[in-house]
């Protein structure tokens, strides 16, 4: 393939466009300077920063560009995170990180796909983006290093809690396979296991006991890490004076908001993002409606679910707790009134649909409401820490 040289390279507005297709062992680089220009494709070793600078210099020379020509680049958000973005900015390269799900693709059931094709597609879309098509794809907003680091505690805590639940389900499943129902898993499980008898009065098999003990040991290890992280989070809430922790304390002053919800909402959403309007916030958490209209066909497809799934999960749980503690409120009657007419089979889906609307209205548009919790519910929450997904209500 012969690269076509364009004489317009002396125009002051010309830029070198660069797209990365990032892999684990190698990167594909695609260069171009204008529409209709065949991209210059190169392969380098992954994470080789010197090779990136070297290929940029060679591309400028190949296209006949002066050394001071500005460079714009892009790559898809993924496993490599944002370190490459920060390094490119440090080199004077204007980079954007693109949401992978927003990149347009061919809708044919069998379409050609390779790293070279992906890189060429990205650099062509980068040309269109800088030509003024800002709605072409979704550009990620990059947190600074400190804000990114602050998100690690609650994200690790969520993963560990899910892992702990998997260990509990595994223990219960192994015993259910033998006709034994396990009510709860705690530190005394090895002693209780010795007392378990099967349907014929016999003990558990030796290998099954060994598997249960090893699974319980893994559960203990994860449970200890969960408790350590929860203790670290509580310590920061008591002692830290950072603006983000101050926001957490303010949210904890609202009735119906617990540690998990307040911490996650601040460090995933309100602590570092710059939100300009309600529409942007709704899109950020994936609670915006998705309409479908074609000719005479027009219907609603539900929420987009394209935003932060952790924040969306908490907002929906906040809405569930509104129904739990405010069953006589106007919003609860609005949600459940139509559902009651559909009978038992249609009640749950309709409530769920209206619940998302409540989450969008309260959690997104108006913020978390101050809920006057009933006295009995408040006493119950203080007694057993009841809540949804670990939230204290």
Secondary structure, DSSP 8 states (H G I E B T S, - for coil): ------GGGGSTT--EEEEEEE-SSEEEEEEESSTT---EEEEEETT-HHHHHHHHHHHHHHTT--TT--EEEEEE-STTTTHHHHHHHHTT-EEEEE-GGGS----SSS----HHHHHHHHHHHHHHHHTT-TTSS-B-----HHHHHHTHHHHHHHHHHHHHHHHHHHHHHHHHTTT-------TTHHHHHHH---TTS----HHHHHHHHHHHHHHHHHHHHHHHHHHHHHHHHHH--SHHHHHHHHHHTSTT--HHHHHHHIIIIITT----SHHHHHHHTT-SEEEEEETTEEEEEEE---S-HHHHHHHHHHHHHHHHH-TTSHHHHHHHHHHHTTHHHHHHHHHHHHHHHHIIIIIIIS-S------HHHHHHHHHH---STT---
